[in-house]
Amino acid sequence: MKEPSSSCYTEEAFQWDTREDCEVRQILDRIGDKWSLLVIALLDNHKLRFTELKRTIDGISQRMLTVTLRQLERDGLVRRTVHPVVPPRVDYELTPLGVTLHATIQSLVTWTETHQREIAEARAAYDAAEALTASSAKESPRPLTALGRG
């Protein structure tokens, strides 16, 4: 098993290596994907069954939820408990490590909620400028080539 190291860190402040084999990048890729974020958020102080998660997360396929849960379990963020009943019942919950990540995610959600209006305004301004640029590009005549074609 490969030991985590700081080999992915470069000398420049806060610049992480972008190589695919960098463990920091791999972890950030995992916890930063939209499905993992949603699963971690939903499991805050809850034990949920697979079907409850599937029903709650709009747009996730059964396969993607299975893959996401397995990856989060492998990373030690989610605990899977199988109950010996018929039909089988499986619960998912955050591990203590997952709970610490949830706190970080909650900070990101809070920041997003606080700044969503500013972001919406910035998007609208950007889109308006892009539309204006596209509109003026259509109206300006195309230059003639040496053969007289535009």
C-alpha positions as CSV (number, residue, x, y, z in Angstrom):
1,M,0.0,0.0,0.0
2,K,1.3,3.4,-1.0
3,E,1.8,5.7,2.0
4,P,0.4,9.3,1.7
5,S,3.2,11.8,1.3
6,S,3.7,15.5,0.8
7,S,5.3,14.7,-2.6
8,C,2.3,16.3,-4.3
9,Y,3.0,19.7,-2.7
10,T,5.1,22.2,-4.6
11,E,7.3,24.9,-3.1
12,E,4.9,27.7,-4.2
13,A,2.4,28.4,-1.5
14,F,-0.8,26.3,-1.7
15,Q,0.0,24.9,-5.2
16,W,-0.9,21.3,-5.4
17,D,0.5,18.9,-7.9
18,T,-2.1,18.2,-10.7
19,R,-0.7,14.8,-11.5
20,E,-3.4,12.1,-11.5
21,D,-1.4,9.9,-9.1
22,C,-1.3,12.6,-6.4
23,E,-3.2,11.4,-3.3
24,V,-4.3,14.9,-2.4
25,R,-5.8,15.4,-5.8
26,Q,-7.5,12.0,-5.7
27,I,-9.1,12.8,-2.3
28,L,-10.3,16.2,-3.5
29,D,-11.7,14.7,-6.7
30,R,-13.6,12.1,-4.6
31,I,-15.0,14.5,-2.0
32,G,-15.6,17.3,-4.4
33,D,-17.8,15.4,-6.9
34,K,-21.5,16.4,-6.7
35,W,-22.8,12.9,-5.7
36,S,-20.4,12.5,-2.8
37,L,-21.2,16.0,-1.5
38,L,-24.9,15.2,-1.6
39,V,-24.5,11.9,0.2
40,I,-22.3,13.3,2.9
41,A,-24.8,16.2,3.4
42,L,-27.7,13.8,3.7
43,L,-26.0,11.5,6.1
44,D,-25.5,14.3,8.7
45,N,-26.8,12.9,11.9
46,H,-28.8,10.3,10.0
47,K,-28.6,6.6,9.2
48,L,-30.3,6.2,5.8
49,R,-31.1,3.2,3.7
50,F,-29.9,2.9,0.1
51,T,-33.5,3.4,-1.2
52,E,-33.9,6.5,1.0
53,L,-30.7,8.0,-0.4
54,K,-31.8,7.1,-4.0
55,R,-35.2,8.7,-3.6
56,T,-33.8,11.9,-2.0
57,I,-31.0,12.5,-4.5
58,D,-32.6,13.8,-7.6
59,G,-31.0,12.5,-10.8
60,I,-28.6,9.9,-9.4
61,S,-28.8,6.4,-10.9
62,Q,-28.7,3.3,-8.8
63,R,-25.3,2.4,-10.2
64,M,-23.8,5.8,-9.5
65,L,-25.2,5.8,-6.0
66,T,-23.7,2.3,-5.4
67,V,-20.3,3.5,-6.8
68,T,-20.3,6.7,-4.7
69,L,-21.2,4.8,-1.5
70,R,-18.5,2.2,-2.1
71,Q,-15.9,4.9,-2.7
72,L,-16.9,6.8,0.4
73,E,-16.8,3.6,2.4
74,R,-13.4,2.8,1.1
75,D,-12.1,6.2,2.0
76,G,-13.4,5.7,5.6
77,L,-16.1,8.5,5.3
78,V,-19.2,6.3,5.3
79,R,-20.0,3.1,7.3
80,R,-22.2,0.5,5.8
81,T,-24.2,-1.8,8.2
82,V,-25.9,-4.9,6.9
83,H,-28.8,-6.1,9.1
84,P,-29.5,-9.9,9.0
85,V,-33.2,-9.6,8.2
86,V,-35.3,-10.6,5.3
87,P,-35.4,-8.7,3.0
88,P,-31.8,-7.5,3.7
89,R,-31.6,-4.1,5.2
90,V,-28.5,-1.9,4.7
91,D,-27.9,1.4,6.5
92,Y,-25.3,4.0,5.7
93,E,-24.0,6.6,8.1
94,L,-21.0,9.0,8.4
95,T,-18.0,7.7,10.3
96,P,-16.3,10.1,12.7
97,L,-14.0,11.1,9.9
98,G,-17.0,11.7,7.6
99,V,-18.5,13.9,10.3
100,T,-15.4,16.2,10.3
101,L,-15.8,16.5,6.5
102,H,-19.4,17.3,6.8
103,A,-18.5,20.3,9.0
104,T,-16.3,21.6,6.2
105,I,-19.0,21.0,3.6
106,Q,-21.5,22.9,5.8
107,S,-19.1,25.9,5.7
108,L,-19.1,25.8,1.9
109,V,-22.9,25.5,1.8
110,T,-23.2,28.5,4.2
111,W,-20.8,30.5,2.1
112,T,-22.8,29.7,-1.0
113,E,-26.1,30.6,0.6
114,T,-24.6,33.9,1.8
115,H,-23.2,34.9,-1.6
116,Q,-25.8,33.3,-4.0
117,R,-27.3,36.7,-4.9
118,E,-23.9,38.1,-5.8
119,I,-23.1,35.1,-7.8
120,A,-26.5,35.3,-9.6
121,E,-25.8,39.0,-10.4
122,A,-22.3,38.2,-11.7
123,R,-23.6,35.5,-13.9
124,A,-26.3,37.8,-15.3
125,A,-23.8,40.5,-16.1
126,Y,-21.4,38.0,-17.7
127,D,-24.2,36.5,-19.8
128,A,-25.4,39.9,-20.9
129,A,-21.9,40.9,-21.9
130,E,-21.5,37.6,-23.8
131,A,-24.8,38.1,-25.6
132,L,-23.7,41.6,-26.6
133,T,-20.4,40.4,-27.9
134,A,-22.1,37.6,-29.9
135,S,-24.7,40.0,-31.2
136,S,-22.1,42.6,-32.4
137,A,-20.1,39.8,-34.0
138,K,-23.1,38.8,-36.1
139,E,-23.7,42.4,-37.2
140,S,-20.2,43.3,-38.3
141,P,-19.4,42.4,-41.9
142,R,-17.1,39.6,-42.5
143,P,-13.8,40.5,-44.2
144,L,-13.5,39.6,-47.8
145,T,-10.8,37.1,-48.8
146,A,-8.5,37.5,-51.7
147,L,-11.1,35.7,-53.9
148,G,-13.9,38.0,-52.9
149,R,-15.7,35.5,-50.7
150,G,-16.7,36.2,-47.1
